[in-house]
Amino acid sequence: MTNSFSSEISDRICAHMNDDHADAIVLYARVFGGAENAIAAQMEKIDAQGMDLMVQTESETTPIRITFDHELKDSEDAHHTLIDMVKQARKLSV
């Protein structure tokens, strides 16, 4: 399947996540990206296979790629997948 995420769609999703759900992005980095010491994170890009984050710890800033458990069909699928992932991350980080 070709990547159905144009740069405009990726930019829109990233801007929304960074502006309104920064705490969720930190959870993604900690739980799915293995950055247990993350104190901040930004979503840089999203595509059908995964998302690219820039993750900050006390000592460094590192790019992290998180691969989705399935190939996303469209932005609606991305929306539901990101919600499901944050719910799962919250359960796992307790």
ABEGO torsion letter per residue (X at the ends): XBBABBAAAAAAAAAAAAAAAAAAAAAAAAAAAGBAABABBBBABBBAAEBBBBBBBAABBBBBBBBBABBBABAAAAAAAAAAAAAAAAAAAX
